Amino acid sequence: MTKTFHCGRFVLDVTKPLVMGIVNLTDDSFSGDGLAADVAAAVRHAARLIDEGAAILDLGAESSRPGANAVSAEQEIQRLMPVILALLDCGVPLSIDTTKPEVMRAVLDAGVDMINDINALRAARAMEILAASKAGICLMHMQGAPSTMQSAPHYGNVVNEVAGFLTQRVNAATAAGISHERIAIDPGFGFGKTLEHNLALLRSLNELTQAETTMLVGMSRKAMLGALTGRAADARVFAGVAAHMLAVQRGARIVRTHDVAATRDALMVLNALED
């Protein structure tokens, strides 16, 4: 398993799992935490996440929930840039959750450290833009597109198919000149998967782990947790912490969450046992 993850200005030690905190700059978030219209509130939220133990901040300005409205590249950049500029010296890497090459180029030019792409750099020019930078990249698996992905997800063998896709995208990235140390992979919980698919992936997450890349997962407040607990999105903290601890035990090195403090505390207990 890799020991470091290289992203822009930072080299992160991933021998112990890290928490990625979510800064949501959308206006239609499934979890009700969108801050699209309030830069100051977004910056305060980011600072609180760092205080709670976030080792990375992940900023997103377009919702990827099922059926979400599309946002133009210009609007994404307008939402992101003031917050990026305010947080560049916050002391932790800034990741941007986007699929658009125009947005990638703009935010990388502004100095961000990582791109978190649910489309795994399949858009035209996306791979070229990342290869020309020093930024980290997260390559995620998604079946279909956000607007339709939950209509009728189907797999012959979800673990094998997700593993094969991630291997193919890692190979494409390294062939383009992106080193393994800069690559994280994400199985994409909830992105074109039923509850059964998500549970199968979580159960077999260690089969998806690749020795030279970092495993990132995100299940925070997602519908799979609601299906299991019957709770609304903002009441899924405990289920999310449990799911992320199980993922860490199966090889995840970065967990992406809205609930940083609770996740960080649970990781401290888990790390104490492993030590």
GUKEKE-734784 format. One record per residue (C-alpha): residue number from 1; x, y, z. Coordinates in steps of 0.2 Angstrom, whole numbers, always signed. Layout:
N
(atom NUM, (X, Y, Z))
...
This chain:
275
(atom 1, (+0, +0, +0))
(atom 2, (+6, +17, -4))
(atom 3, (+13, +28, +10))
(atom 4, (+11, +45, +3))
(atom 5, (-1, +55, -8))
(atom 6, (+6, +69, -18))
(atom 7, (-6, +84, -22))
(atom 8, (+1, +101, -28))
(atom 9, (+10, +109, -14))
(atom 10, (+8, +95, -2))
(atom 11, (+14, +77, +1))
(atom 12, (+2, +68, +13))
(atom 13, (+6, +54, +24))
(atom 14, (-7, +41, +21))
(atom 15, (+0, +27, +32))
(atom 16, (-14, +33, +44))
(atom 17, (-31, +37, +36))
(atom 18, (-35, +56, +33))
(atom 19, (-52, +65, +33))
(atom 20, (-57, +76, +18))
(atom 21, (-70, +89, +24))
(atom 22, (-84, +94, +12))
(atom 23, (-87, +113, +8))
(atom 24, (-102, +113, -3))
(atom 25, (-105, +128, -14))
(atom 26, (-120, +122, -23))
(atom 27, (-138, +129, -21))
(atom 28, (-146, +112, -22))
(atom 29, (-137, +100, -11))
(atom 30, (-145, +84, -6))
(atom 31, (-138, +86, +12))
(atom 32, (-145, +104, +14))
(atom 33, (-128, +112, +17))
(atom 34, (-126, +122, +1))
(atom 35, (-117, +139, +3))
(atom 36, (-117, +145, -15))
(atom 37, (-123, +163, -11))
(atom 38, (-112, +166, +4))
(atom 39, (-93, +166, +2))
(atom 40, (-90, +172, +20))
(atom 41, (-100, +158, +27))
(atom 42, (-91, +145, +16))
(atom 43, (-74, +151, +22))
(atom 44, (-80, +150, +40))
(atom 45, (-86, +133, +37))
(atom 46, (-70, +128, +30))
(atom 47, (-60, +135, +44))
(atom 48, (-71, +125, +56))
(atom 49, (-68, +109, +47))
(atom 50, (-49, +112, +48))
(atom 51, (-51, +115, +67))
(atom 52, (-61, +98, +68))
(atom 53, (-47, +89, +60))
(atom 54, (-49, +90, +41))
(atom 55, (-33, +86, +32))
(atom 56, (-40, +91, +15))
(atom 57, (-54, +102, +10))
(atom 58, (-65, +97, -5))
(atom 59, (-74, +112, -13))
(atom 60, (-89, +108, -25))
(atom 61, (-100, +120, -35))
(atom 62, (-111, +108, -45))
(atom 63, (-122, +95, -37))
(atom 64, (-120, +77, -43))
(atom 65, (-135, +71, -34))
(atom 66, (-147, +61, -45))
(atom 67, (-157, +73, -55))
(atom 68, (-147, +88, -51))
(atom 69, (-148, +104, -62))
(atom 70, (-132, +106, -73))
(atom 71, (-121, +121, -69))
(atom 72, (-111, +130, -83))
(atom 73, (-92, +131, -81))
(atom 74, (-93, +150, -79))
(atom 75, (-105, +148, -65))
(atom 76, (-95, +135, -56))
(atom 77, (-79, +146, -58))
(atom 78, (-89, +161, -51))
(atom 79, (-94, +151, -36))
(atom 80, (-77, +143, -33))
(atom 81, (-64, +157, -36))
(atom 82, (-68, +169, -21))
(atom 83, (-68, +154, -9))
(atom 84, (-52, +147, -16))
(atom 85, (-43, +163, -15))
(atom 86, (-48, +165, +3))
(atom 87, (-42, +148, +8))
(atom 88, (-26, +146, -2))
(atom 89, (-16, +149, +14))
(atom 90, (-27, +139, +25))
(atom 91, (-13, +126, +28))
(atom 92, (-21, +110, +20))
(atom 93, (-23, +105, +2))
(atom 94, (-38, +112, -8))
(atom 95, (-47, +99, -19))
(atom 96, (-60, +104, -32))
(atom 97, (-75, +93, -36))
(atom 98, (-78, +95, -54))
(atom 99, (-79, +86, -71))
(atom 100, (-76, +101, -82))
(atom 101, (-59, +104, -90))
(atom 102, (-62, +123, -91))
(atom 103, (-65, +123, -72))
(atom 104, (-50, +112, -69))
(atom 105, (-39, +123, -79))
(atom 106, (-45, +139, -70))
(atom 107, (-44, +132, -52))
(atom 108, (-27, +124, -55))
(atom 109, (-20, +141, -62))
(atom 110, (-27, +148, -46))
(atom 111, (-16, +136, -36))
(atom 112, (-27, +122, -30))
(atom 113, (-19, +105, -25))
(atom 114, (-31, +92, -31))
(atom 115, (-45, +88, -43))
(atom 116, (-59, +76, -38))
(atom 117, (-67, +70, -54))
(atom 118, (-82, +59, -53))
(atom 119, (-80, +57, -72))
(atom 120, (-62, +50, -70))
(atom 121, (-54, +62, -82))
(atom 122, (-64, +55, -97))
(atom 123, (-69, +73, -103))
(atom 124, (-59, +79, -118))
(atom 125, (-43, +88, -112))
(atom 126, (-46, +84, -94))
(atom 127, (-31, +71, -94))
(atom 128, (-20, +83, -103))
(atom 129, (-24, +97, -91))
(atom 130, (-20, +86, -75))
(atom 131, (-4, +79, -83))
(atom 132, (+3, +96, -86))
(atom 133, (+0, +100, -67))
(atom 134, (+7, +94, -51))
(atom 135, (-10, +92, -43))
(atom 136, (-17, +76, -36))
(atom 137, (-32, +67, -45))
(atom 138, (-46, +57, -38))
(atom 139, (-53, +45, -52))
(atom 140, (-70, +39, -47))
(atom 141, (-82, +25, -54))
(atom 142, (-99, +30, -60))
(atom 143, (-111, +21, -70))
(atom 144, (-121, +33, -81))
(atom 145, (-123, +51, -78))
(atom 146, (-129, +60, -62))
(atom 147, (-146, +64, -70))
(atom 148, (-150, +46, -74))
(atom 149, (-137, +35, -64))
(atom 150, (-150, +29, -51))
(atom 151, (-164, +24, -64))
(atom 152, (-159, +6, -66))
(atom 153, (-141, +2, -61))
(atom 154, (-135, -15, -67))
(atom 155, (-119, -26, -66))
(atom 156, (-114, -43, -69))
(atom 157, (-102, -42, -55))
(atom 158, (-101, -25, -47))
(atom 159, (-84, -28, -38))
(atom 160, (-75, -35, -54))
(atom 161, (-82, -21, -65))
(atom 162, (-78, -7, -54))
(atom 163, (-61, -14, -51))
(atom 164, (-58, -16, -69))
(atom 165, (-64, +2, -73))
(atom 166, (-52, +9, -60))
(atom 167, (-38, -1, -66))
(atom 168, (-41, +5, -84))
(atom 169, (-42, +24, -78))
(atom 170, (-26, +23, -68))
(atom 171, (-17, +15, -82))
(atom 172, (-23, +29, -94))
(atom 173, (-18, +42, -81))
(atom 174, (+0, +35, -79))
(atom 175, (+2, +33, -98))
(atom 176, (-2, +52, -99))
(atom 177, (+12, +56, -87))
(atom 178, (+2, +57, -70))
(atom 179, (+12, +47, -57))
(atom 180, (+4, +34, -46))
(atom 181, (+8, +45, -31))
(atom 182, (-3, +58, -37))
(atom 183, (-18, +46, -40))
(atom 184, (-32, +42, -28))
(atom 185, (-46, +30, -33))
(atom 186, (-64, +30, -27))
(atom 187, (-77, +16, -30))
(atom 188, (-91, +29, -31))
(atom 189, (-103, +24, -18))
(atom 190, (-121, +29, -23))
(atom 191, (-116, +34, -41))
(atom 192, (-125, +21, -52))
(atom 193, (-127, +8, -38))
(atom 194, (-141, +0, -29))
(atom 195, (-140, -3, -10))
(atom 196, (-135, -21, -13))
(atom 197, (-121, -15, -25))
(atom 198, (-115, -2, -12))
(atom 199, (-114, -15, +1))
(atom 200, (-105, -28, -10))
(atom 201, (-92, -14, -14))
(atom 202, (-90, -10, +5))
(atom 203, (-88, -28, +9))
(atom 204, (-75, -31, -4))
(atom 205, (-66, -14, -4))
(atom 206, (-49, -22, -1))
(atom 207, (-51, -31, -18))
(atom 208, (-52, -14, -26))
(atom 209, (-36, -7, -17))
(atom 210, (-21, -4, -28))
(atom 211, (-4, -5, -21))
(atom 212, (+3, +11, -29))
(atom 213, (-13, +22, -27))
(atom 214, (-23, +29, -13))
(atom 215, (-41, +23, -9))
(atom 216, (-53, +37, -6))
(atom 217, (-71, +34, -1))
(atom 218, (-86, +45, +2))
(atom 219, (-103, +38, +10))
(atom 220, (-107, +53, +21))
(atom 221, (-126, +56, +22))
(atom 222, (-129, +46, +7))
(atom 223, (-145, +37, +2))
(atom 224, (-138, +20, +6))
(atom 225, (-137, +25, +24))
(atom 226, (-154, +32, +24))
(atom 227, (-160, +15, +16))
(atom 228, (-152, +6, +30))
(atom 229, (-157, +17, +45))
(atom 230, (-173, +26, +39))
(atom 231, (-165, +42, +44))
(atom 232, (-165, +59, +35))
(atom 233, (-149, +65, +27))
(atom 234, (-144, +77, +41))
(atom 235, (-147, +63, +54))
(atom 236, (-135, +50, +46))
(atom 237, (-119, +55, +56))
(atom 238, (-117, +39, +66))
(atom 239, (-121, +28, +51))
(atom 240, (-108, +38, +40))
(atom 241, (-95, +36, +54))
(atom 242, (-98, +17, +55))
(atom 243, (-97, +15, +36))
(atom 244, (-81, +25, +35))
(atom 245, (-73, +15, +49))
(atom 246, (-77, -1, +40))
(atom 247, (-70, +6, +24))
(atom 248, (-54, +11, +33))
(atom 249, (-52, -7, +39))
(atom 250, (-53, -13, +21))
(atom 251, (-40, -1, +14))
(atom 252, (-47, +16, +13))
(atom 253, (-34, +30, +16))
(atom 254, (-45, +46, +14))
(atom 255, (-63, +47, +19))
(atom 256, (-74, +62, +12))
(atom 257, (-87, +68, +24))
(atom 258, (-98, +82, +30))
(atom 259, (-95, +76, +48))
(atom 260, (-77, +79, +51))
(atom 261, (-76, +80, +70))
(atom 262, (-86, +63, +73))
(atom 263, (-76, +55, +59))
(atom 264, (-59, +61, +66))
(atom 265, (-63, +55, +84))
(atom 266, (-68, +38, +78))
(atom 267, (-52, +37, +68))
(atom 268, (-42, +41, +83))
(atom 269, (-49, +26, +92))
(atom 270, (-46, +15, +78))
(atom 271, (-28, +21, +76))
(atom 272, (-25, +18, +94))
(atom 273, (-30, +0, +93))
(atom 274, (-20, -3, +77))
(atom 275, (-4, +5, +85))
